[in-house]
Amino acid sequence: MSKLSQALAVIMVLILAILLAACTGTATETDPPSDDSPVEMPLNILLDIPIGDSTDYHIGIVTLPLRYCEDENLAAEALIAQYGKVEDGGMIKHVVLPNELAQEAELNIPQIISLKDDPLMKAVIVNPGVQGTAAAFQKIREAGRDDILLIANMSQDDPVVISQVADVIVDSDNVLRGYYDILRAKNMGAKTFVHMSFPRHMSVYVLARRKAIYEEACNDLGLEFLFETIPDPVAGDFGVSMSRQPLYDTMPRLIEKYGKDAAYFTTNIALHERVIRGVVELGAIFVDSDDISPICGFPSALGVDLSDVIGDWPAIVAKIEDAVVAKGMSGRVGCWPYSFAYTAGIGLFEFAKATVEGTAADDTLSEIVKAFQVNTPGCDWVSGVFKYPDGSQLNNYYLLAMDTYIFGQGYSGVLSEPFPEKYYSIEPQY
């Protein structure tokens, strides 16, 4: 069976099995392609009518509700403030997916598909790329809208499937993080890396692969790797609030058990606040958050009011840094200084706009990195394409990473260290 046939078959399955989770800021990946050949889908959108400098076109932005993903909505609001809503004669059509994803998940696909009905629609950006985005993109293509640029950030669909129907997919580079997070932890004084997660997340390809790299990097760099199972916020009857509660007791127990020279990491954003609070109060180490944003967990964990600096990431980082240093934790807590979801929301819009208007460079990855850099002053990016352990790659699936900012110290500087190629070949361990 061809990859396209496989992709179409999986899409039909995805229509029946939509997301049952909160926004985690991570991708969902499954098995790699069956052969070693790259899956190529170069950006070659040909618009029916050259638009040039005209703004007589629309760009659709799809996000989850604010209760799930604050950063993506902040990006959409910032763009609307600049370019205006379609309803008011502006450029942007903002679609917010249902409040109750579990009960109304079947509405995700038709809401994304509905953007095709606008004859002026020239690009659709789904941020985050919830499961089912690939199915919606396929329906848009089947409707004859090949003139619409289709983009997904942090896709939760199968990588091969989404790469067949989207023009551009972007995500953070979890393979690089798998090594560099451990190197940062070592440089911050960690002797142990405690990875906290649950079976649902550990069945996800990208998370299982990163965990395997974490383990290997710990072995190579002289740290002990430990795994702790914690409650799943969306499985069973616990819910987010109930899943947080056990960590109020667990963090002191873990830090007493493994010590203050351990770095603590969780795969779920709903639990970041408790982990950060436990680390700061008890003097351990927090290298980075899974959902890459300084407003994820830090404000509530540290009691920092950010209401006067929303959207101003350097000011946000400065306030958090002051709180961390005031608690005597300088050099012990880190995070990416810019929200990846927010940066991608703004950057991918500017990339789409440049592409539609014919001003984008031929090198798609370079154009995306340039758009990201505009909104992240002082931050360097490393970038590449999605690679499977067998060497095959998805050439329209772009991965980016920035350096972690260590509060009270500055950027960690580890990205200047060579990345050992052997980590690309590590398979996930389920």
Residue pairs with C-beta under 8 A, 6 or more apart in sequence:
1 9
3 33
3 34
3 39
3 160
3 164
4 164
6 34
6 160
7 134
7 158
7 160
7 161
7 164
7 165
8 138
10 134
10 158
10 160
10 161
11 134
11 135
11 138
11 161
11 165
12 135
14 131
14 132
14 134
14 135
14 157
14 158
14 161
15 109
15 132
15 135
17 131
18 105
18 106
18 108
18 109
18 130
18 131
18 132
19 101
19 105
19 108
19 130
19 131
19 132
19 156
20 101
20 102
20 105
20 234
21 101
21 200
21 234
22 68
22 101
22 233
22 234
22 240
22 269
22 270
23 64
23 68
23 69
23 72
23 128
23 269
23 291
24 201
24 267
24 268
24 269
24 290
24 291
25 128
25 154
25 172
25 269
25 290
25 291
25 292
25 293
25 296
25 340
25 341
26 154
26 156
26 174
26 201
26 204
26 206
26 207
26 267
26 290
26 291
27 129
27 154
27 155
27 156
27 159
27 171
27 174
27 204
27 206
28 131
28 155
28 156
28 157
28 158
28 204
28 205
28 206
29 158
29 159
29 204
29 205
29 206
29 209
30 158
30 159
30 205
31 205
32 388
32 389
32 390
32 392
33 39
33 160
33 388
33 392
35 392
36 390
36 391
36 392
37 392
38 392
38 393
38 394
38 395
39 160
39 163
39 164
39 392
39 393
39 394
39 395
40 395
40 396
41 163
41 164
41 166
41 167
41 395
41 396
42 364
42 395
42 396
43 149
43 167
43 168
43 355
43 364
43 396
45 146
45 147
45 148
45 149
45 167
45 355
46 146
46 147
47 122
47 147
47 356
48 147
50 358
51 57
51 122
51 356
51 357
51 358
52 357
52 358
53 357
54 357
55 83
55 91
56 120
57 91
57 120
57 121
57 122
57 356
58 86
58 91
58 92
58 93
58 118
58 120
58 121
58 122
59 91
59 92
59 93
59 121
59 122
59 123
59 124
59 125
59 349
59 352
59 353
59 356
60 92
60 93
60 94
60 95
60 115
60 118
60 121
60 123
60 124
60 125
61 76
61 79
61 92
61 93
61 94
61 95
61 125
61 127
61 345
61 349
62 94
62 95
62 96
62 97
62 111
62 112
62 115
62 124
62 125
62 126
62 127
63 69
63 72
63 73
63 76
63 94
63 95
63 96
63 97
63 127
63 128
63 345
64 72
64 73
64 96
64 97
64 101
64 128
64 130
65 73
65 96
65 97
65 98
65 99
66 73
67 99
68 101
69 128
69 341
70 295
71 293
71 295
71 296
71 339
71 340
71 341
71 342
71 345
72 127
72 128
72 341
72 342
72 345
73 96
74 310
74 311
74 339
74 342
74 345
75 127
75 341
75 342
75 343
75 344
75 345
75 346
75 349
76 92
76 94
76 127
76 345
78 311
78 346
79 92
79 345
79 346
79 349
80 90
80 92
80 94
83 90
83 91
83 92
84 90
84 91
84 92
85 92
85 93
85 94
86 92
86 93
86 118
87 93
93 115
93 118
93 121
95 111
95 112
95 114
95 115
97 107
97 108
97 111
97 130
98 104
98 105
98 107
98 108
98 111
101 108
101 130
102 234
105 132
108 130
108 132
108 133
108 136
109 132
109 135
109 136
109 139
110 136
112 124
112 126
112 132
112 133
112 136
112 137
112 140
113 136
113 139
113 140
113 143
115 121
115 124
115 140
115 148
116 139
116 140
116 143
116 145
116 148
121 145
121 148
122 147
122 148
122 149
122 352
122 356
123 148
123 149
123 150
123 151
123 352
123 353
123 355
123 356
124 137
124 140
124 148
124 149
124 150
124 151
125 151
125 152
125 153
125 345
125 348
125 349
125 352
126 133
126 136
126 151
126 152
126 153
127 152
127 153
127 154
127 341
127 344
127 345
127 348
128 153
128 154
128 155
128 156
128 341
129 152
129 153
129 154
129 155
129 156
129 157
129 162
129 169
130 156
131 156
131 157
132 157
133 152
133 155
133 156
133 157
133 162
133 166
134 152
134 155
134 157
134 158
134 161
134 162
134 164
134 165
134 166
137 150
137 152
137 162
137 165
137 166
138 165
140 148
140 150
141 150
141 165
149 167
149 168
149 352
149 355
149 356
150 165
150 166
150 167
150 168
151 166
151 167
151 168
151 169
151 170
151 348
151 351
151 352
152 162
152 166
152 168
152 169
152 170
153 169
153 170
153 171
153 341
153 344
153 345
153 348
154 170
154 171
154 172
154 340
154 341
154 344
155 162
155 166
155 169
155 171
159 169
159 386
159 394
159 397
160 394
162 169
162 397
163 169
163 386
163 394
163 396
163 397
166 396
167 396
168 348
168 351
168 364
168 368
168 396
168 398
169 386
169 394
169 396
169 397
169 398
170 344
170 348
170 368
170 398
170 399
170 400
171 386
171 397
171 398
171 399
171 400
172 292
172 340
172 399
172 400
172 401
173 382
173 383
173 384
173 399
173 400
173 401
174 206
174 207
174 209
174 210
174 399
175 209
175 210
175 213
175 387
175 399
175 423
175 424
176 382
176 399
176 401
176 419
177 210
177 288
177 401
178 209
178 210
178 211
178 212
178 213
178 214
178 216
178 217
178 423
178 426
179 213
179 217
179 419
179 420
179 423
180 401
180 404
180 414
180 415
180 417
180 419
181 214
181 217
181 265
181 287
181 288
181 404
182 193
182 214
182 217
182 218
182 221
182 223
183 217
183 221
183 414
183 417
184 287
184 288
184 334
184 404
184 406
184 412
184 414
185 193
185 223
185 263
185 285
185 287
186 221
186 222
186 223
187 412
187 414
188 263
188 285
188 287
188 331
188 332
188 334
188 406
189 261
189 285
189 331
189 332
190 223
190 261
190 262
190 263
190 285
190 287
191 223
191 224
191 259
191 261
191 262
192 223
192 224
192 225
192 226
192 258
192 259
192 261
192 262
192 263
193 214
193 218
193 223
193 224
193 225
193 226
193 262
193 263
193 265
194 226
194 227
194 228
194 254
194 258
194 262
194 263
194 264
194 265
195 211
195 214
195 225
195 226
195 227
195 228
195 265
195 267
196 227
196 228
196 229
196 230
196 264
196 265
196 266
196 267
196 271
196 275
197 207
197 211
197 227
197 229
197 230
197 266
197 267
197 268
198 229
198 230
198 231
198 232
198 235
198 267
198 268
199 229
199 232
200 232
200 234
200 235
201 207
201 232
201 267
201 268
202 208
202 211
202 430
203 430
205 428
207 267
208 428
208 429
208 430
209 389
209 426
209 427
209 428
211 227
211 428
211 429
212 426
212 427
212 428
212 429
213 423
213 426
214 225
215 225
215 429
216 423
216 426
217 223
217 423
218 224
218 225
219 225
220 420
226 258
226 262
228 250
228 254
230 243
230 246
230 247
230 250
230 266
230 268
230 271
231 238
231 242
231 243
231 246
232 238
232 243
232 268
233 239
233 240
233 243
233 244
233 268
233 270
233 271
234 240
240 270
243 270
243 271
244 270
244 271
244 273
244 274
247 271
247 274
247 275
247 278
248 274
251 264
251 274
251 275
251 277
251 278
251 279
251 282
252 278
252 282
254 262
254 264
254 278
255 262
255 264
255 278
255 279
255 282
255 283
255 284
259 284
260 282
260 283
260 284
260 285
261 284
261 285
262 284
262 285
263 284
263 285
263 286
263 287
264 275
264 278
264 279
264 284
264 285
264 286
265 275
265 286
265 287
265 288
265 290
266 272
266 275
266 290
267 290
268 290
269 289
269 290
269 291
269 296
269 297
272 289
272 290
272 291
272 296
272 297
272 298
272 301
273 297
273 300
273 301
274 301
275 286
275 297
276 286
276 289
276 297
276 298
276 301
276 302
276 333
277 300
277 301
277 302
278 284
279 285
279 286
279 329
279 332
279 333
280 286
280 301
280 302
280 324
280 327
280 329
280 333
281 327
283 328
283 329
283 332
284 332
285 332
285 333
286 332
286 333
286 334
287 334
287 404
288 334
288 335
288 336
288 404
289 296
289 297
289 335
289 336
291 341
292 335
292 336
292 339
292 340
292 341
293 335
293 336
293 339
293 340
293 341
293 342
294 313
294 316
294 317
294 320
294 335
294 336
294 337
294 338
294 339
295 306
295 316
295 339
296 339
298 304
298 320
298 335
299 305
299 306
299 320
302 320
302 323
302 324
302 327
303 323
304 319
304 320
304 323
306 316
306 319
309 315
309 316
309 319
310 316
311 342
313 337
313 338
313 339
313 342
313 376
314 337
314 377
314 378
317 335
317 337
317 405
317 407
320 335
320 407
321 407
321 408
324 330
324 332
324 333
324 407
324 408
325 407
325 408
329 407
329 408
330 407
330 408
330 409
331 406
331 407
331 408
331 409
333 406
333 407
334 404
334 405
334 406
334 407
334 412
335 404
335 405
335 407
336 402
336 403
336 404
336 405
337 376
337 378
337 379
337 402
337 405
338 375
338 376
338 379
338 402
340 400
340 402
343 372
343 375
343 376
344 372
346 371
346 375
347 368
347 371
347 372
347 374
347 375
348 368
348 371
350 371
350 374
351 360
351 367
351 368
351 371
354 360
354 367
354 371
355 367
360 367
361 367
361 370
364 396
364 398
365 383
365 384
365 385
365 398
368 383
368 398
368 400
369 381
369 383
369 400
372 381
372 400
373 379
373 381
376 402
379 402
379 403
380 402
380 403
380 415
381 400
381 401
381 402
382 400
382 401
382 402
382 415
383 398
383 399
383 400
383 401
384 398
384 399
385 393
385 394
385 395
385 396
385 397
385 398
385 399
386 393
386 394
386 397
386 398
386 399
387 393
387 424
389 424
389 425
389 426
389 427
391 425
401 415
403 411
403 412
403 413
403 414
403 415
404 411
404 412
404 414
405 411
405 412
406 412
